Amino acid sequence: MKQRSHLLQMLHAKGIVLKKSLGQNFLSDPNILEDIVRCARVTAEDTVLEIGPGAGTLTSVLAEVAKGVWAVEIDARLIALLEERFQGRTEVRIIHGDILKLNLDELFTSMREQGAATSPIKIVANLPYYITTPILFYFFETYTHWQTMTIMVQKEVAERIVAEPGTKAYGHLTLARAAYARAEMCRHVPREAFFPIPKVDSIVLHLTRYPTSPFADHLSTYQKLIRLAFHSRRKTLANNLRQAYPHQRTDWGAWLERLGYPRDVRGETLRAEDFYRLAQAFDEEHD
């Protein structure tokens, strides 16, 4: 409660009212903050890119461990608070901007030139629900200079990221992640740990990026197949293929059987490795 009271005082002093539109739910519990840093496996040799530092509660804990923390905050109202809080802390850099619009290659070059980053960075973030998926896909597919990503997301999203085939949570997000990174759940965070209190609990996830995607040779087709497989979840994979490729005369049910799968198989029962096998066969036969 003491930490939450201090956080409220800081916000009140700056006249800051948290915005629901930005998904601003701040965490102040020191035990949970320390657990997040442990989950991120940050060392004194690491540079951390923190997305959405908010009032800087997690930033402060990260800065005690990491070589440097580069914190990107979209809300201009919080920049003055953050700059004041970390004044004189040369290991902390506050950057105002939208993480999806910043030139991260330029930023990373700047970090290296200043000796702040000599290897792929570690990302730590408390991601609002509305932007979780865009940020994940951005760092999966576009910006690759990261080693690990430790994120706090809504419980439902975390379950989708690590889901097993045949479960309700299993789907496109699970399979997209599987092409780029391993994922593990670190800890549950109850909604009461946040201010304001959100409607759902959260989970801290740790993602470790593969140096090279295990599906690199047929990644484009793999991505297409997992998208169409869950475009109409209740349809069979053969029906979804037929709908996606209406001008091809392929008997998709027979094609699946020839590859060892039931003609009425649904995407929700197939593992990532199965989709990659299908992608490989598709490319070989439809090149």
BABAVEX-756151 format. One record per residue (C-alpha): residue in one letter; x, y, z. Coordinates in pm, 1 decimal, padded with zeros to 6 digits. Example, Ala and Ser with C-alpha at 12.3 -4.5 7.8 and 13.67 -1.06 7.14 Angstrom:
<residuo->A | xx->01230.0 | yy->-00450.0 | zz->00780.0>
<residuo->S | xx->01367.0 | yy->-00106.0 | zz->00714.0>
***
This chain:
<residuo->M | xx->00000.0 | yy->00000.0 | zz->00000.0>
<residuo->K | xx->00290.5 | yy->00236.4 | zz->00074.3>
<residuo->Q | xx->00424.5 | yy->00199.0 | zz->-00280.3>
<residuo->R | xx->00078.3 | yy->00255.5 | zz->-00430.2>
<residuo->S | xx->00028.7 | yy->00566.2 | zz->-00217.2>
<residuo->H | xx->00363.3 | yy->00704.0 | zz->-00336.9>
<residuo->L | xx->00266.5 | yy->00631.9 | zz->-00698.7>
<residuo->L | xx->-00064.3 | yy->00814.2 | zz->-00656.1>
<residuo->Q | xx->00113.9 | yy->01112.4 | zz->-00504.2>
<residuo->M | xx->00352.2 | yy->01135.5 | zz->-00800.0>
<residuo->L | xx->00067.0 | yy->01123.6 | zz->-01050.5>
<residuo->H | xx->-00141.6 | yy->01373.0 | zz->-00853.7>
<residuo->A | xx->00151.2 | yy->01616.2 | zz->-00827.2>
<residuo->K | xx->00174.9 | yy->01623.8 | zz->-01207.7>
<residuo->G | xx->-00202.6 | yy->01643.6 | zz->-01253.5>
<residuo->I | xx->-00204.0 | yy->01312.9 | zz->-01438.4>
<residuo->V | xx->-00527.8 | yy->01115.2 | zz->-01465.8>
<residuo->L | xx->-00471.5 | yy->00769.6 | zz->-01614.3>
<residuo->K | xx->-00626.8 | yy->00705.8 | zz->-01954.7>
<residuo->K | xx->-00837.1 | yy->00397.6 | zz->-02014.5>
<residuo->S | xx->-00782.5 | yy->00446.3 | zz->-02389.6>
<residuo->L | xx->-00410.0 | yy->00375.1 | zz->-02340.1>
<residuo->G | xx->-00473.6 | yy->00074.3 | zz->-02118.8>
<residuo->Q | xx->-00297.0 | yy->00243.0 | zz->-01828.2>
<residuo->N | xx->-00303.3 | yy->00010.0 | zz->-01528.7>
<residuo->F | xx->00007.8 | yy->00064.8 | zz->-01318.5>
<residuo->L | xx->00180.8 | yy->-00193.8 | zz->-01103.8>
<residuo->S | xx->00342.5 | yy->-00096.8 | zz->-00774.7>
<residuo->D | xx->00386.1 | yy->-00421.7 | zz->-00577.8>
<residuo->P | xx->00766.1 | yy->-00451.3 | zz->-00523.3>
<residuo->N | xx->00756.0 | yy->-00831.3 | zz->-00497.9>
<residuo->I | xx->00586.9 | yy->-00865.7 | zz->-00836.1>
<residuo->L | xx->00820.2 | yy->-00609.1 | zz->-00992.5>
<residuo->E | xx->01121.7 | yy->-00806.8 | zz->-00870.4>
<residuo->D | xx->00967.1 | yy->-01129.6 | zz->-01001.0>
<residuo->I | xx->00932.9 | yy->-00973.6 | zz->-01346.4>
<residuo->V | xx->01300.8 | yy->-00875.1 | zz->-01348.7>
<residuo->R | xx->01399.4 | yy->-01226.3 | zz->-01235.8>
<residuo->C | xx->01180.0 | yy->-01376.4 | zz->-01507.5>
<residuo->A | xx->01352.1 | yy->-01150.6 | zz->-01762.8>
<residuo->R | xx->01691.0 | yy->-01289.8 | zz->-01649.9>
<residuo->V | xx->01847.4 | yy->-00946.3 | zz->-01675.0>
<residuo->T | xx->02216.5 | yy->-00923.8 | zz->-01587.4>
<residuo->A | xx->02466.3 | yy->-00640.2 | zz->-01545.9>
<residuo->E | xx->02573.7 | yy->-00697.5 | zz->-01906.8>
<residuo->D | xx->02227.9 | yy->-00645.1 | zz->-02054.1>
<residuo->T | xx->02056.5 | yy->-00349.0 | zz->-02212.5>
<residuo->V | xx->01679.7 | yy->-00352.3 | zz->-02168.9>
<residuo->L | xx->01424.6 | yy->-00193.2 | zz->-02398.3>
<residuo->E | xx->01122.5 | yy->-00122.4 | zz->-02180.9>
<residuo->I | xx->00795.0 | yy->-00058.4 | zz->-02360.1>
<residuo->G | xx->00547.7 | yy->00155.8 | zz->-02168.9>
<residuo->P | xx->00731.8 | yy->00243.4 | zz->-01846.7>
<residuo->G | xx->00434.3 | yy->00440.4 | zz->-01716.4>
<residuo->A | xx->00541.5 | yy->00603.7 | zz->-01390.1>
<residuo->G | xx->00873.2 | yy->00415.8 | zz->-01387.3>
<residuo->T | xx->00810.1 | yy->00159.3 | zz->-01112.8>
<residuo->L | xx->00946.3 | yy->-00132.6 | zz->-01316.1>
<residuo->T | xx->01208.6 | yy->00091.1 | zz->-01478.6>
<residuo->S | xx->01355.7 | yy->00162.2 | zz->-01135.1>
<residuo->V | xx->01393.0 | yy->-00208.6 | zz->-01051.8>
<residuo->L | xx->01539.2 | yy->-00287.0 | zz->-01395.4>
<residuo->A | xx->01792.8 | yy->-00005.7 | zz->-01361.6>
<residuo->E | xx->01926.7 | yy->-00158.5 | zz->-01040.7>
<residuo->V | xx->02026.8 | yy->-00472.0 | zz->-01233.0>
<residuo->A | xx->02080.6 | yy->-00389.8 | zz->-01600.7>
<residuo->K | xx->02364.8 | yy->-00211.8 | zz->-01774.3>
<residuo->G | xx->02109.8 | yy->00025.8 | zz->-01920.4>
<residuo->V | xx->01736.1 | yy->00077.1 | zz->-01964.3>
<residuo->W | xx->01591.9 | yy->00253.7 | zz->-02267.1>
<residuo->A | xx->01227.0 | yy->00324.7 | zz->-02183.0>
<residuo->V | xx->00980.7 | yy->00415.7 | zz->-02459.5>
<residuo->E | xx->00663.1 | yy->00590.6 | zz->-02342.8>
<residuo->I | xx->00379.8 | yy->00703.5 | zz->-02571.1>
<residuo->D | xx->00203.5 | yy->00930.5 | zz->-02320.0>
<residuo->A | xx->00360.5 | yy->01278.0 | zz->-02331.8>
<residuo->R | xx->00217.5 | yy->01359.7 | zz->-01988.0>
<residuo->L | xx->00438.6 | yy->01095.0 | zz->-01826.3>
<residuo->I | xx->00764.9 | yy->01203.9 | zz->-01988.5>
<residuo->A | xx->00826.4 | yy->01491.5 | zz->-01745.8>
<residuo->L | xx->00753.0 | yy->01264.3 | zz->-01451.1>
<residuo->L | xx->00994.5 | yy->01000.0 | zz->-01579.8>
<residuo->E | xx->01269.7 | yy->01248.2 | zz->-01663.3>
<residuo->E | xx->01238.7 | yy->01400.8 | zz->-01317.3>
<residuo->R | xx->01236.8 | yy->01062.3 | zz->-01146.4>
<residuo->F | xx->01549.5 | yy->00941.7 | zz->-01326.1>
<residuo->Q | xx->01736.6 | yy->01268.9 | zz->-01341.5>
<residuo->G | xx->02108.0 | yy->01201.3 | zz->-01308.0>
<residuo->R | xx->02064.8 | yy->00829.9 | zz->-01376.4>
<residuo->T | xx->02276.0 | yy->00796.9 | zz->-01689.5>
<residuo->E | xx->02187.5 | yy->00429.5 | zz->-01725.5>
<residuo->V | xx->01822.7 | yy->00523.3 | zz->-01790.3>
<residuo->R | xx->01712.3 | yy->00685.9 | zz->-02116.1>
<residuo->I | xx->01355.7 | yy->00812.3 | zz->-02153.3>
<residuo->I | xx->01221.0 | yy->00820.3 | zz->-02509.4>
<residuo->H | xx->00887.7 | yy->00972.2 | zz->-02607.8>
<residuo->G | xx->00721.8 | yy->00783.6 | zz->-02890.6>
<residuo->D | xx->00503.7 | yy->00504.6 | zz->-03021.7>
<residuo->I | xx->00704.3 | yy->00181.5 | zz->-03022.3>
<residuo->L | xx->00536.8 | yy->00075.8 | zz->-03348.3>
<residuo->K | xx->00638.6 | yy->00398.6 | zz->-03523.7>
<residuo->L | xx->00989.6 | yy->00452.9 | zz->-03391.1>
<residuo->N | xx->01285.1 | yy->00369.6 | zz->-03613.1>
<residuo->L | xx->01421.0 | yy->00093.0 | zz->-03392.9>
<residuo->D | xx->01713.4 | yy->00016.5 | zz->-03623.0>
<residuo->E | xx->01824.4 | yy->00377.0 | zz->-03579.7>
<residuo->L | xx->01763.0 | yy->00355.2 | zz->-03205.8>
<residuo->F | xx->01960.0 | yy->00032.1 | zz->-03175.3>
<residuo->T | xx->02248.5 | yy->00185.1 | zz->-03374.8>
<residuo->S | xx->02247.9 | yy->00477.7 | zz->-03132.8>
<residuo->M | xx->02252.6 | yy->00238.2 | zz->-02838.9>
<residuo->R | xx->02554.5 | yy->00055.3 | zz->-02981.1>
<residuo->E | xx->02740.4 | yy->00376.7 | zz->-03059.6>
<residuo->Q | xx->02693.3 | yy->00488.8 | zz->-02700.5>
<residuo->G | xx->02811.7 | yy->00154.0 | zz->-02571.2>
<residuo->A | xx->02468.1 | yy->00073.5 | zz->-02435.4>
<residuo->A | xx->02415.0 | yy->-00238.0 | zz->-02644.7>
<residuo->T | xx->02670.2 | yy->-00479.6 | zz->-02784.6>
<residuo->S | xx->02435.2 | yy->-00774.3 | zz->-02837.4>
<residuo->P | xx->02065.7 | yy->-00836.9 | zz->-02904.3>
<residuo->I | xx->01860.4 | yy->-00653.1 | zz->-02645.4>
<residuo->K | xx->01615.3 | yy->-00784.2 | zz->-02389.9>
<residuo->I | xx->01264.0 | yy->-00643.4 | zz->-02403.2>
<residuo->V | xx->01046.5 | yy->-00597.3 | zz->-02095.9>
<residuo->A | xx->00692.2 | yy->-00463.0 | zz->-02115.6>
<residuo->N | xx->00354.9 | yy->-00439.8 | zz->-01948.6>
<residuo->L | xx->00141.3 | yy->-00451.6 | zz->-02262.4>
<residuo->P | xx->-00212.3 | yy->-00309.7 | zz->-02277.4>
<residuo->Y | xx->-00460.9 | yy->-00553.3 | zz->-02430.4>
<residuo->Y | xx->-00544.9 | yy->-00333.6 | zz->-02729.0>
<residuo->I | xx->-00186.7 | yy->-00329.1 | zz->-02856.9>
<residuo->T | xx->-00050.9 | yy->-00667.5 | zz->-02743.1>
<residuo->T | xx->-00093.7 | yy->-00853.1 | zz->-03072.7>
<residuo->P | xx->00041.2 | yy->-00572.4 | zz->-03298.9>
<residuo->I | xx->00350.7 | yy->-00538.5 | zz->-03081.0>
<residuo->L | xx->00412.5 | yy->-00913.4 | zz->-03071.8>
<residuo->F | xx->00386.7 | yy->-00947.8 | zz->-03448.9>
<residuo->Y | xx->00606.3 | yy->-00641.7 | zz->-03497.2>
<residuo->F | xx->00884.6 | yy->-00798.2 | zz->-03293.2>
<residuo->F | xx->00829.2 | yy->-01141.2 | zz->-03445.5>
<residuo->E | xx->00828.7 | yy->-01037.1 | zz->-03809.4>
<residuo->T | xx->00983.8 | yy->-00690.8 | zz->-03848.6>
<residuo->Y | xx->01235.1 | yy->-00600.2 | zz->-03579.9>
<residuo->T | xx->01462.9 | yy->-00890.4 | zz->-03493.0>
<residuo->H | xx->01742.6 | yy->-00738.3 | zz->-03280.5>
<residuo->W | xx->01619.1 | yy->-00889.5 | zz->-02954.8>
<residuo->Q | xx->01714.4 | yy->-01193.0 | zz->-02754.0>
<residuo->T | xx->01431.7 | yy->-01231.1 | zz->-02503.4>
<residuo->M | xx->01099.0 | yy->-01062.6 | zz->-02439.2>
<residuo->T | xx->00937.5 | yy->-01062.9 | zz->-02095.9>
<residuo->I | xx->00585.6 | yy->-00928.7 | zz->-02112.6>
<residuo->M | xx->00291.0 | yy->-00893.9 | zz->-01881.4>
<residuo->V | xx->-00031.4 | yy->-00952.6 | zz->-02070.2>
<residuo->Q | xx->-00391.5 | yy->-01034.3 | zz->-01991.2>
<residuo->K | xx->-00435.4 | yy->-01394.0 | zz->-01877.5>
<residuo->E | xx->-00645.9 | yy->-01485.3 | zz->-02180.3>
<residuo->V | xx->-00378.2 | yy->-01362.6 | zz->-02421.9>
<residuo->A | xx->-00102.4 | yy->-01549.3 | zz->-02235.9>
<residuo->E | xx->-00303.6 | yy->-01870.0 | zz->-02257.9>
<residuo->R | xx->-00341.2 | yy->-01822.7 | zz->-02632.8>
<residuo->I | xx->00032.2 | yy->-01772.9 | zz->-02675.9>
<residuo->V | xx->00128.7 | yy->-02097.8 | zz->-02499.5>
<residuo->A | xx->-00180.4 | yy->-02310.5 | zz->-02577.1>
<residuo->E | xx->-00173.5 | yy->-02677.6 | zz->-02675.8>
<residuo->P | xx->-00355.9 | yy->-02822.1 | zz->-02980.5>
<residuo->G | xx->-00717.1 | yy->-02918.6 | zz->-02923.0>
<residuo->T | xx->-00781.1 | yy->-02649.1 | zz->-02665.0>
<residuo->K | xx->-01007.4 | yy->-02347.1 | zz->-02702.9>
<residuo->A | xx->-00714.9 | yy->-02108.0 | zz->-02662.0>
<residuo->Y | xx->-00509.0 | yy->-02271.0 | zz->-02939.2>
<residuo->G | xx->-00500.6 | yy->-02076.5 | zz->-03262.8>
<residuo->H | xx->-00322.3 | yy->-01841.6 | zz->-03497.4>
<residuo->L | xx->-00136.8 | yy->-01651.5 | zz->-03223.5>
<residuo->T | xx->-00001.9 | yy->-01976.7 | zz->-03074.9>
<residuo->L | xx->00128.9 | yy->-02095.1 | zz->-03409.1>
<residuo->A | xx->00268.0 | yy->-01756.5 | zz->-03512.3>
<residuo->R | xx->00469.6 | yy->-01743.7 | zz->-03190.8>
<residuo->A | xx->00594.7 | yy->-02099.2 | zz->-03245.5>
<residuo->A | xx->00772.6 | yy->-01988.6 | zz->-03562.3>
<residuo->Y | xx->00982.5 | yy->-01731.1 | zz->-03380.4>
<residuo->A | xx->01022.4 | yy->-01802.7 | zz->-03010.2>
<residuo->R | xx->00986.6 | yy->-02041.3 | zz->-02719.7>
<residuo->A | xx->00740.1 | yy->-01926.3 | zz->-02454.0>
<residuo->E | xx->00695.9 | yy->-01998.7 | zz->-02085.3>
<residuo->M | xx->00467.7 | yy->-01863.5 | zz->-01816.2>
<residuo->C | xx->00654.0 | yy->-01708.6 | zz->-01523.0>
<residuo->R | xx->00385.3 | yy->-01603.0 | zz->-01280.0>
<residuo->H | xx->00023.7 | yy->-01504.6 | zz->-01231.4>
<residuo->V | xx->-00051.6 | yy->-01141.3 | zz->-01140.2>
<residuo->P | xx->-00390.9 | yy->-01077.5 | zz->-00976.2>
<residuo->R | xx->-00591.4 | yy->-00780.4 | zz->-01098.6>
<residuo->E | xx->-00581.8 | yy->-00629.8 | zz->-00748.8>
<residuo->A | xx->-00207.3 | yy->-00567.7 | zz->-00791.5>
<residuo->F | xx->-00279.7 | yy->-00288.4 | zz->-01039.7>
<residuo->F | xx->-00407.8 | yy->00064.3 | zz->-01014.6>
<residuo->P | xx->-00670.2 | yy->00124.7 | zz->-01139.7>
<residuo->I | xx->-00789.0 | yy->-00234.3 | zz->-01094.1>
<residuo->P | xx->-00858.0 | yy->-00391.8 | zz->-01438.2>
<residuo->K | xx->-01132.5 | yy->-00644.5 | zz->-01506.1>
<residuo->V | xx->-00898.4 | yy->-00941.4 | zz->-01557.3>
<residuo->D | xx->-00583.6 | yy->-01100.2 | zz->-01413.6>
<residuo->S | xx->-00250.3 | yy->-01095.8 | zz->-01595.3>
<residuo->I | xx->00034.9 | yy->-01336.6 | zz->-01664.2>
<residuo->V | xx->00407.2 | yy->-01266.4 | zz->-01699.9>
<residuo->L | xx->00547.3 | yy->-01448.7 | zz->-02004.9>
<residuo->H | xx->00908.6 | yy->-01503.3 | zz->-02105.5>
<residuo->L | xx->00981.5 | yy->-01545.9 | zz->-02476.9>
<residuo->T | xx->01319.8 | yy->-01658.1 | zz->-02608.9>
<residuo->R | xx->01373.9 | yy->-01581.4 | zz->-02975.1>
<residuo->Y | xx->01510.6 | yy->-01853.9 | zz->-03201.6>
<residuo->P | xx->01834.0 | yy->-01740.5 | zz->-03373.3>
<residuo->T | xx->01673.8 | yy->-01867.6 | zz->-03694.1>
<residuo->S | xx->01311.2 | yy->-01967.9 | zz->-03731.8>
<residuo->P | xx->01278.4 | yy->-02348.6 | zz->-03743.3>
<residuo->F | xx->01032.5 | yy->-02290.6 | zz->-04027.8>
<residuo->A | xx->01250.0 | yy->-02044.0 | zz->-04219.7>
<residuo->D | xx->01262.4 | yy->-02243.6 | zz->-04545.1>
<residuo->H | xx->00885.0 | yy->-02227.2 | zz->-04593.9>
<residuo->L | xx->00789.8 | yy->-01950.8 | zz->-04351.0>
<residuo->S | xx->00573.0 | yy->-01747.6 | zz->-04588.6>
<residuo->T | xx->00354.2 | yy->-02045.8 | zz->-04675.0>
<residuo->Y | xx->00345.2 | yy->-02156.2 | zz->-04310.4>
<residuo->Q | xx->00212.3 | yy->-01811.5 | zz->-04218.9>
<residuo->K | xx->-00053.7 | yy->-01830.3 | zz->-04490.1>
<residuo->L | xx->-00165.6 | yy->-02176.1 | zz->-04381.1>
<residuo->I | xx->-00203.9 | yy->-02090.4 | zz->-04013.5>
<residuo->R | xx->-00401.7 | yy->-01777.7 | zz->-04102.5>
<residuo->L | xx->-00644.7 | yy->-01957.4 | zz->-04329.1>
<residuo->A | xx->-00675.5 | yy->-02255.6 | zz->-04093.4>
<residuo->F | xx->-00829.3 | yy->-02030.4 | zz->-03827.7>
<residuo->H | xx->-01009.3 | yy->-01789.5 | zz->-04058.3>
<residuo->S | xx->-01318.1 | yy->-02005.9 | zz->-04013.9>
<residuo->R | xx->-01229.0 | yy->-02212.4 | zz->-03710.3>
<residuo->R | xx->-01522.3 | yy->-02454.0 | zz->-03734.7>
<residuo->K | xx->-01448.5 | yy->-02545.6 | zz->-04094.2>
<residuo->T | xx->-01217.6 | yy->-02828.5 | zz->-04187.7>
<residuo->L | xx->-00873.5 | yy->-02738.2 | zz->-04317.4>
<residuo->A | xx->-00970.5 | yy->-02876.2 | zz->-04660.3>
<residuo->N | xx->-01271.4 | yy->-02643.0 | zz->-04677.9>
<residuo->N | xx->-01059.7 | yy->-02345.4 | zz->-04575.3>
<residuo->L | xx->-00801.4 | yy->-02433.8 | zz->-04841.4>
<residuo->R | xx->-01077.6 | yy->-02466.8 | zz->-05100.1>
<residuo->Q | xx->-01211.6 | yy->-02125.4 | zz->-05006.0>
<residuo->A | xx->-00864.8 | yy->-01967.0 | zz->-05011.5>
<residuo->Y | xx->-00772.8 | yy->-02116.6 | zz->-05350.9>
<residuo->P | xx->-01101.6 | yy->-02133.0 | zz->-05546.3>
<residuo->H | xx->-00935.0 | yy->-02149.5 | zz->-05887.6>
<residuo->Q | xx->-00725.0 | yy->-02456.3 | zz->-05809.3>
<residuo->R | xx->-00869.3 | yy->-02797.4 | zz->-05893.7>
<residuo->T | xx->-00688.9 | yy->-02970.7 | zz->-05608.9>
<residuo->D | xx->-00891.6 | yy->-03215.8 | zz->-05401.6>
<residuo->W | xx->-00766.1 | yy->-03081.1 | zz->-05069.5>
<residuo->G | xx->-00914.0 | yy->-03364.1 | zz->-04867.2>
<residuo->A | xx->-00725.8 | yy->-03618.5 | zz->-05078.5>
<residuo->W | xx->-00413.2 | yy->-03402.0 | zz->-05058.5>
<residuo->L | xx->-00427.0 | yy->-03410.5 | zz->-04679.1>
<residuo->E | xx->-00485.6 | yy->-03786.9 | zz->-04676.3>
<residuo->R | xx->-00186.3 | yy->-03839.2 | zz->-04901.8>
<residuo->L | xx->00022.6 | yy->-03654.7 | zz->-04642.4>
<residuo->G | xx->-00109.0 | yy->-03873.4 | zz->-04361.4>
<residuo->Y | xx->-00386.0 | yy->-03652.5 | zz->-04219.6>
<residuo->P | xx->-00763.9 | yy->-03714.9 | zz->-04208.8>
<residuo->R | xx->-00944.7 | yy->-03537.0 | zz->-04491.4>
<residuo->D | xx->-01170.5 | yy->-03369.3 | zz->-04234.8>
<residuo->V | xx->-00888.9 | yy->-03252.6 | zz->-04003.9>
<residuo->R | xx->-00926.6 | yy->-02910.6 | zz->-03845.2>
<residuo->G | xx->-00641.8 | yy->-02667.7 | zz->-03784.9>
<residuo->E | xx->-00698.2 | yy->-02666.0 | zz->-03409.5>
<residuo->T | xx->-00573.8 | yy->-03027.0 | zz->-03387.5>
<residuo->L | xx->-00246.9 | yy->-02976.6 | zz->-03577.6>
<residuo->R | xx->00084.4 | yy->-02880.9 | zz->-03419.2>
<residuo->A | xx->00321.2 | yy->-02621.1 | zz->-03559.7>
<residuo->E | xx->00539.6 | yy->-02897.1 | zz->-03702.9>
<residuo->D | xx->00237.8 | yy->-03034.7 | zz->-03891.8>
<residuo->F | xx->00165.4 | yy->-02696.2 | zz->-04047.9>
<residuo->Y | xx->00529.8 | yy->-02668.3 | zz->-04149.9>
<residuo->R | xx->00514.1 | yy->-03011.7 | zz->-04312.4>
<residuo->L | xx->00203.2 | yy->-02902.0 | zz->-04502.0>
<residuo->A | xx->00374.7 | yy->-02577.5 | zz->-04602.5>
<residuo->Q | xx->00671.7 | yy->-02771.7 | zz->-04737.8>
<residuo->A | xx->00445.8 | yy->-03002.8 | zz->-04939.4>
<residuo->F | xx->00240.2 | yy->-02709.8 | zz->-05066.0>
<residuo->D | xx->00549.8 | yy->-02526.3 | zz->-05190.1>
<residuo->E | xx->00688.1 | yy->-02835.8 | zz->-05359.4>
<residuo->E | xx->00363.7 | yy->-02903.2 | zz->-05544.4>
<residuo->H | xx->00251.3 | yy->-02546.4 | zz->-05619.9>
<residuo->D | xx->00581.7 | yy->-02377.2 | zz->-05698.2>
***
